[in-house]
Amino acid sequence: MKHKIIAIAAAAAANQIVNSNTKLINTILHVTVELEVNKSKKRKKPRLLRRCIPDPSTSVWRTIDEKGSDREFLFFTALTRPSFNLLVELISSNLESHPIKAAYGKPKKQNLSRRLFSNRDIVAMLLKTMTTVAEPKDLYVQFGATATSFHDYVELGMRCIIQTLSDDPRAKVYWDRSEDALQKAAERTKSFLSIPNVVGMLDGMKKSSLSPKDPKDQNKDYNGLTGDTNRNVLLLWDPMGKIVDAVVNSPGSFHDSKAARWGEVYDHIGTLPPKYKVVCDSAFSCGGELGDRLVKTKLKTQLTDDNNNKMDDANDIVQYESQLTHLRQCSEWGNHVLVDTFRRLHRRLPTDNVSRGYILWTCILLCNYRTETMGRNQIRTYFDYLQSKIESDNEDENENANDNE
């Protein structure tokens, strides 16, 4: 009997253990089912943590754009508000028809709505990148953008700027050599009596470039004068302060004269009507087919007047050299305007030829656009001053003549 009671008690204990285990298993299964159900529900989009990057709505750029003065806006973008607004209007359609990354297809409307930054923001990113020597890591935080997004938007802006402004009459590099256009340009330089009918100023500059890995490319871009790897840029400026002809991104080992021949600038100058001239420095060739269309410093025995008579008077020689130096200086001013406004050109250009071309052409087109829409160009200011002085002198002469009568 005693053993039977013990057996019953043991059986009861075993059943209790089984029941408790069953409850525990059922509880685990219930929790597991609930977790699976919760997983199947639609989750909210993960939030992007911005512990180091400000929100775009409170970024430096948005503050300047919405609350800053016109002076602060000019310092930040290098454009006035009207000029900036017009630029945004010009390239908005291209920005909306191009993907953020060139490898993708044309963006759809839902893709455009997902862009965190507007067309206005993208243009500001591009301008800020081109007008400063700061590293990208110091720039993207001013817009509340990540490093990758900032780089992609700047690349998109360059593609759209080049595509849009290369055909826009306010920015494109185009030399109008019609009689009316050339005469208008010659009128602005008519105060230089020793060298009449000057319609352009030619000069080159060498921009530092990162050294390529390929030894052949290194040799092609190495310049013995600077002792560095360079890329050549050759620009022809008109008296209105715009770039009308250019050779961009030529090998650094090229001499300016070789770059001019390689880029067909000599051919363009050679087809000018005989009385019009372009001034340059001693780096260029002015003989042969160019005739008197390309003028540079000459030896005293080579100096002639408009009738091809030798200049014997020392005063005439000094006046000729002085006026030629003043005109040649204008191309130096133009090159400095380009580089000092778009200070990204002070940094070394990338090794990739396409990337270099994007940067150089973006700066050149924006320089023409800025000159046309704002009038901020040293060449234009200088010739405007000369023209206004001539007009005031003529008015004074007319008044004196009337008084004498």
Residue pairs with C-beta under 8 A, 6 or more apart in sequence:
50 144
52 141
53 140
53 141
53 144
53 145
53 146
54 60
54 141
54 144
55 144
56 62
56 116
56 117
56 121
56 143
56 144
56 145
57 144
58 144
59 141
59 142
59 143
59 144
60 142
60 143
61 76
61 121
61 124
61 128
61 142
61 143
61 144
62 144
64 72
64 73
64 76
65 73
65 120
65 124
68 76
70 80
70 81
73 80
73 81
73 84
74 80
76 124
76 128
77 84
77 124
77 127
77 128
77 131
78 127
78 131
78 341
78 342
78 370
79 87
79 127
79 370
79 373
79 374
80 373
80 374
82 373
83 369
83 370
83 373
83 374
84 123
84 124
84 127
86 373
87 123
87 369
88 119
88 120
88 123
90 164
90 165
90 168
91 119
91 123
91 157
91 160
91 161
91 164
91 165
92 119
94 159
94 160
94 163
94 164
95 119
95 122
95 156
95 157
95 160
96 107
96 112
96 119
97 106
97 107
98 106
98 107
98 156
98 159
98 160
99 105
99 106
99 107
99 111
99 156
100 107
100 115
100 152
100 153
100 156
101 152
101 155
102 155
102 159
116 145
116 149
117 125
117 143
117 145
117 149
117 153
121 143
121 153
122 153
122 156
122 157
123 157
124 143
125 139
125 143
125 145
125 150
125 153
125 154
125 157
126 153
126 154
126 157
126 158
126 161
126 362
127 366
128 139
128 142
128 143
129 136
129 139
129 154
129 344
130 342
130 343
130 344
130 359
130 362
130 363
130 366
131 341
131 342
131 343
131 344
132 139
132 343
132 344
133 343
133 344
133 346
133 347
136 147
136 150
136 151
137 147
139 150
140 146
140 147
140 149
140 150
143 150
145 153
155 358
158 358
158 359
158 362
159 358
161 362
161 365
161 366
162 358
162 361
162 362
162 365
165 171
165 172
165 365
165 366
165 368
165 369
166 172
166 173
166 361
166 365
168 369
170 368
170 369
170 372
170 373
171 365
171 366
171 368
171 369
171 372
172 365
172 368
173 243
173 244
173 245
173 246
173 364
173 365
173 368
174 244
175 200
175 236
175 238
175 244
175 245
175 268
176 244
177 271
177 272
179 273
182 199
182 272
182 273
182 276
185 199
185 200
185 238
185 239
185 240
186 196
186 197
186 198
186 199
186 276
187 387
188 239
188 240
188 383
188 386
188 387
189 195
189 196
189 197
189 198
189 199
189 239
189 327
189 383
190 196
190 390
191 386
191 389
191 390
192 198
192 323
192 326
192 327
193 323
194 316
194 319
194 320
194 323
194 324
195 277
195 279
195 295
195 320
195 323
195 324
195 327
196 275
196 306
197 275
197 276
197 277
198 239
198 276
198 277
198 278
198 279
198 295
198 327
199 238
199 239
199 272
199 276
199 277
199 278
200 236
200 237
200 238
200 239
200 244
200 245
200 269
200 278
200 279
201 236
201 237
201 238
201 278
201 279
201 280
201 327
201 328
201 330
201 331
201 334
201 379
202 234
202 235
202 236
202 237
202 260
202 265
202 269
202 278
202 279
202 280
202 284
202 294
202 331
203 234
203 235
203 237
203 256
203 280
203 281
203 328
203 331
203 332
203 334
203 335
204 232
204 233
204 234
204 235
204 247
204 256
204 259
204 260
204 283
205 232
205 233
205 235
205 335
205 339
206 223
206 225
206 226
206 230
206 231
206 232
206 233
206 252
207 230
207 231
207 232
207 233
207 345
207 349
207 360
208 226
208 228
208 229
208 230
208 347
208 348
208 349
209 221
209 229
209 230
209 231
209 252
209 348
209 349
209 350
209 351
209 356
210 229
210 348
210 349
210 350
210 351
211 218
211 221
211 229
211 351
212 218
212 221
212 229
212 351
213 351
217 351
218 229
219 253
220 251
220 252
220 253
221 229
221 230
221 231
221 251
221 252
221 253
222 228
222 229
222 230
222 252
222 253
223 229
223 230
223 252
223 253
228 252
229 252
230 252
231 249
231 250
231 251
231 252
231 349
231 356
231 360
232 247
232 249
232 250
232 251
232 252
232 254
232 256
232 259
233 246
233 247
233 248
233 249
233 250
233 360
234 246
234 247
234 248
234 250
234 256
234 259
234 260
234 263
234 265
235 243
235 245
235 246
235 331
235 334
235 335
235 338
235 364
236 243
236 244
236 245
236 246
236 265
236 278
237 243
237 244
237 330
237 331
237 334
237 379
238 244
239 330
239 379
239 383
240 371
240 379
240 380
240 383
241 334
241 337
241 371
241 377
241 378
241 379
241 380
241 381
241 383
242 368
242 371
242 372
242 377
243 334
243 338
243 364
243 367
243 368
245 265
245 268
246 263
246 364
247 259
247 260
247 262
247 263
247 265
248 357
248 360
248 361
248 364
249 353
249 356
249 357
249 360
250 259
250 262
250 263
254 262
255 283
256 283
256 284
257 283
257 284
257 285
259 265
260 266
260 284
266 285
266 289
266 290
266 294
269 278
269 290
269 293
269 294
270 289
270 290
270 291
270 293
272 278
272 293
274 291
274 292
274 293
276 293
277 292
277 293
277 294
277 295
278 293
278 294
278 295
279 294
279 295
279 296
279 324
279 327
279 328
279 331
280 286
280 294
280 295
280 296
280 328
280 331
281 296
281 297
281 328
282 296
282 297
284 294
284 296
285 294
286 294
286 295
286 296
295 324
296 324
296 328
297 321
297 324
300 311
300 317
301 310
303 310
303 311
303 316
303 317
303 320
304 310
304 311
305 311
305 316
311 317
311 320
330 379
330 382
333 378
333 379
333 382
334 377
334 378
334 379
336 378
337 367
337 377
337 378
337 379
338 345
338 363
338 364
338 367
339 345
339 346
341 367
341 370
342 363
342 366
342 367
344 359
344 363
345 359
345 360
345 363
349 355
349 356
349 359
349 360
350 356
350 359
370 376
370 377
371 377
371 380
375 381
